[in-house]
Amino acid sequence: MRRLLVLPALAIALLLACRGPEPLPLSPPETAELKKPLIGTMALVFHFDNPIWRGPISGDIDGWIEFTSVGGWARGKAWLFAETWEIKAYDPGTEEIGPVLLSGTDEGVVSPNSDYRMNGVVTYAADGWTHLLGRNVHASGYITWIGEDPETAPGEFRIN
């Protein structure tokens, strides 16, 4: 009976002794400040060719954002969509669009009242932005119309 008590206790002691050193604290690039959500306000304009939505984004994220449709289908009165997105460097003074800083994929829905929501992920990040790779992305806003054609889609873009 005593042997039945000693063997599990010995096994637990060996596991605790062999588990290794405590992990180091987070390195400076992964501080709480970098983990907060980044939020940008989008001023998107509709185009009949891809990228279908384009425009400046400003706030925690400054640049030029473009959404390229990769599919869409109706479900009841809602419109479901899939797309890729890119945020590029942008100089509003010269309107010069530069290299891609971040990109990813998303899926979303446009409701009958023209509200849109999407969820996605960051799949590419240029140097200086790599801490955002794999982060979740959310966007929401509303679509304005000229007759039957979409015109603008102001909204919020968020990287969590």
N, C-alpha and C positions, 0 to 999 in steps of 0.2 A: 504494500500500500504506500509506504514511504517513497518507493522508487517512482510510483505514478505521480507524486507531487513534485519530486525533485527534477525529473526530466523536462516537464513543461516550463518550470521556472528557469532551468538552465538554458533552454532554447530561447526564451524571451530575453534573457540577459545577453546572449550572444547576438541576437538581432539588434538590440539597442547599442551594443558596443561596435557593431560593424556598419551602422547606418551612415557613417561619414560625418564630415563637419557640417555645421549649420550653414545654410545658403547665405551668400553675401547680400547686403542691402542693395536695393535697386540702384543702377548706375544713373548718373545725372540726366542722360537723355530720356529716361523713362520716369521722370518726376510726375507728380500729380498734375502739374500745370500742363504737361503735354497730353495727359490722358483726358482732359476736359473736352467736351464736344467742340468742334469747329463749325461755325455757322456762317453761311453766306447768303446774301439776298440776290436772287437771280432776276434779270430783266430780259426774259427770252422773247424772241420774235420767231414766228412760224415761217418755214420755207417749204416749198413743194418738193424739194430734192433733199437728199441726205447730205450732211446732218440736218435733220428736220427742224430742230429747235436750236437757236444760237443766241448768245448774248453775253453781256458782262455779268460777273459775279463779284460782289464786294462784301466786306466784313472781315471775319477772321480769315477768310479765303478770298484773295483778290486775283482776278484773272478773267479769262474768256472761257465760257463753258459751252459745249456742244453735245447734243444728244442725237444719236443715229439710231433710227428704228431698225429693229431686226425681226419684228413681227407684231401683229395686232389682230384681235378678233373680238367679236361682239359676244357678250354673255348677258342675255336679257336686255336691259336698257343701259348696261354699263359697257365700256370699251376697255378691254385688257390689252396690255402692251408689254413688249420686251425691247430693251435698247442697250446700247453701249454709250458711255459718256467719257468726255475728256475735259480736263481743265488745263488751259494753256496760259503761259505768261502773256500779259496784255498791258500795253501802255495806252491809257485812255486819251492822253494828249495827242499822240500821233496815230492812234487807232491801229498800231502795229501789233499783230498777233505773233507770239513766239513759240518756243518748243513746249511739248506736253510736259506738265508737272505731275498730274495725277490722271488715272483713268480707271474705269471699272465697268461693271454690268449692273443692270437693275431690271425689275419687273414691277408693274403697277397697274392702276385702274383709274379711268376717268369716269366719274359718276354722271348721271343725267343732268345734274345742275352745274356741270363743267368743273367741279373740284377734281383735282388729281392728287394721287399719293403714289409713292413708289418706295421700294426697299431694294438695296443692292449691296455691293462690296467693292472696296478698292483692290484692284488687281495689278496695278502698275504705279510706281512712285519713283520720280527722279531723285537724284542726290539731294539731300536736305529734307526730303519728304518721306523717306523710307520707313520712318516710325509709324506711318499711316497704313502700310500694307496690311491687307486682311481686315481692316476696320469696316464696320457696317456703315452704310450710307442710307439716308432717308431724305426725301424731298416731298414737298407739298405746295399747293397753290391753287390757282384757278385759271381757266382759259377764257380769254375774251374773243369775241367773234365779230366778223364783218359778214353779215348775211349767213351763208352756209359754210364759210371758210374761217378756220382759226386765225387769230391775229397775233395775240401775245399770251404769255403764260408766266406772269410774275409769281414768284414764290420763294421758298426758303430751301436751301440745300444744307444738309447737316452730315458731318462725319463724326461718328461716336467713337 
